[in-house]
Amino acid sequence: DQKQLLATHNQKSQSIYEIPRLLESVTSILIEHVQSGIWLYTDFTSTRCQEMLPSKPTNPLVIGDFNKGGIYIDFYSVGAHKYYGVGACRKL
């Protein structure tokens, strides 16, 4: 489970990381591209976010597949896609 991996990382690093919110993800992906030209979360890779799909409250939103066509936002369904992962935001 990816939430458990994040919890284990928090213990080892003695820092607090959490699953990003949708706005944090969009902002970081776009700012990195504007500053460096790097395309994060490309080629069908995505990260889960904290927000859930309103009509399916057990399905988190995912964001990624960033390319010249834009950023893909969808919802995660268990077993639906092998390219969905989880990023992390460090709480300051």
Secondary structure per residue as TSV (DSSP state, phi and psi in degrees):
chain	resnum	aa	ss	phi	psi
A	1	D	-	360.0	132.0
A	2	Q	H	-71.5	-27.8
A	3	K	H	-65.1	-36.6
A	4	Q	H	-68.2	-38.6
A	5	L	H	-59.3	-41.7
A	6	L	H	-65.7	-41.3
A	7	A	H	-63.1	-40.8
A	8	T	H	-64.5	-42.2
A	9	H	H	-62.1	-40.7
A	10	N	H	-59.8	-41.8
A	11	Q	H	-65.9	-44.7
A	12	K	H	-68.9	-39.4
A	13	S	H	-88.0	-10.3
A	14	Q	T	54.0	35.2
A	15	S	S	-125.4	170.4
A	16	I	-	-114.5	112.8
A	17	Y	E	-114.9	147.9
A	18	E	E	-139.9	163.3
A	19	I	-	-64.0	133.6
A	20	P	-	-70.7	155.2
A	21	R	-	-83.8	162.3
A	22	L	H	-58.6	-46.7
A	23	L	H	-63.0	-39.8
A	24	E	H	-61.8	-41.9
A	25	S	H	-64.8	-49.9
A	26	V	H	-58.8	-47.1
A	27	T	H	-60.9	-47.8
A	28	S	H	-63.9	-42.3
A	29	I	H	-62.4	-46.0
A	30	L	H	-70.2	-42.9
A	31	I	H	-62.3	-43.0
A	32	E	H	-60.1	-41.7
A	33	H	H	-66.9	-41.5
A	34	V	H	-65.2	-42.3
A	35	Q	H	-75.0	-40.3
A	36	S	H	-119.2	-14.3
A	37	G	-	82.7	0.7
A	38	I	-	-80.6	135.6
A	39	W	-	-95.8	106.6
A	40	L	-	-83.9	151.8
A	41	Y	S	52.8	57.8
A	42	T	-	-101.0	179.4
A	43	D	T	48.8	53.6
A	44	F	T	69.7	13.6
A	45	T	-	-92.4	142.4
A	46	S	E	-144.6	162.3
A	47	T	E	-121.2	143.8
A	48	R	E	-72.7	153.4
A	49	C	E	-121.3	169.5
A	50	Q	E	-69.3	-34.4
A	51	E	E	-67.6	146.5
A	52	M	E	-107.7	153.6
A	53	L	E	-65.8	122.8
A	54	P	T	-54.1	-38.6
A	55	S	T	-81.4	-11.5
A	56	K	E	-139.7	81.0
A	57	P	E	-64.9	-0.5
A	58	T	E	-102.3	2.5
A	59	N	E	-111.9	106.0
A	60	P	E	-70.2	151.3
A	61	L	E	-72.5	149.1
A	62	V	E	-126.7	150.8
A	63	I	E	-136.4	143.4
A	64	G	E	161.6	-151.1
A	65	D	E	49.9	45.1
A	66	F	E	-75.0	125.3
A	67	N	E	-154.8	-171.0
A	68	K	T	-60.2	-20.1
A	69	G	T	-83.2	-11.1
A	70	G	E	126.0	-160.8
A	71	I	E	-114.5	136.0
A	72	Y	E	-91.7	127.5
A	73	I	E	-122.4	129.7
A	74	D	E	-148.4	-169.3
A	75	F	E	-120.2	153.0
A	76	Y	-	-92.9	131.4
A	77	S	-	-120.1	128.9
A	78	V	T	-49.5	126.3
A	79	G	T	77.4	2.0
A	80	A	S	-77.3	-32.2
A	81	H	-	-150.0	124.6
A	82	K	T	-77.6	-8.8
A	83	Y	T	-95.3	-0.1
A	84	Y	E	-84.1	126.5
A	85	G	E	-125.9	-156.0
A	86	V	E	-140.8	128.9
A	87	G	-	-89.1	-174.9
A	88	A	-	-144.8	142.7
A	89	C	E	-113.0	131.1
A	90	R	E	-85.2	127.0
A	91	K	-	-80.4	131.1
A	92	L	-	-102.6	360.0
